[in-house]
Amino acid sequence: MITSDLLFDPVALAIVGGGTALAVVLRTPARDLGRALAAVTILGRARFDADPLLQQITALSRIAKRHGVMALDRSVITDNDVAAGIAAIVDGGTANSVATLVQHRRRARIERHVAAADVWAGAAEAAPAMGMVGTLIGLAQMFATMNNPDAIGGAMAVALLATLYGALLANLVFMPIANRLRAQGRTEAFERARIEAPLVALAERETPRGYVAPTPLPTLVPAVSAA
């Protein structure tokens, strides 16, 4: 009968977990690594919806029409992208400059989402390789202790469980996290694209100096999945 004691080996877990962590740290900039770890905390959040932001922009537009655009400077805006767009409008930015600003911020947000997902995808790629490393270490230890039957079992456990840990961590932990982060990033990018038009319309109304539609924003590119 298989028990949890038979499936737990601290040496194999240390080789796979420590090796995977080291590989990720060595290949990832510290800033992206911090974002990837912080992104785990948002996995349980509800799907991003731009409707509240659109309603706030509509309300701000009414305030600007009634009291002037400078009245928006006293408004409390919690979303950073909307706040940046409104600040640009208050400062007299044209519709083109506001569109460029909003697109740039959305593109930067997409890049951050992609970078965070790539970190976890990289961990899913490294874990099976570290499992193979653990297997080789276990086999080397087993052959080195062939004259000691008591040590062969422990070495064989390291060899087999390291491969198991690498496969489980890659396919049940790291890659699901990466895929969920990509899905959330695509949803947020699509929803945030909706706030550009009303902000541009508000800027065009307040500073009508001609508006040229910006080029479309590229979509999220999936990272290479683990083998």
C-alpha angles and dihedrals in degrees: 000000000000114000133180090255091060092051096048122083117161093201094054091044091050092050094049098037096040094043092049092048091049092049091051093047093049094050099040130072112240092243093055091044091055091048091050092053092046091048091066089070092062097052091095095050122111121260112285112255123190095198095097090051091049090051090050092050089051090052091048090050090055091049091051092049093049103037105017132264093279089068088070090068089075095050121113109233118176099185111085096212094051091044091052092049093049091047090053091050092049089051090055099260117169124240089256094053092047091050090049091049094049092046092048092051092047091048091050090050090051090051091052091050092048092048092051092049091047091056091057092042088053090052089051088052094048099044098072090046090053088048089057090049089053090049091053091048091050093048092048090051091047094053090045091057101041090127090057111066092186092062097046094073094054093048092049090050090055091048095051101035094049090062090046093050092049093052094045095047092047098047103030102035118015103036095044089053091049093048093048091049090051091049092049091047093052091049094049093046091053093046094046090053086070094066094060098074098053092045091050090047090052092049091047091052094048098039108020101187100135129286128225116193112245123234116272118272116248117245127243113283113217116236122239107280123230120269 
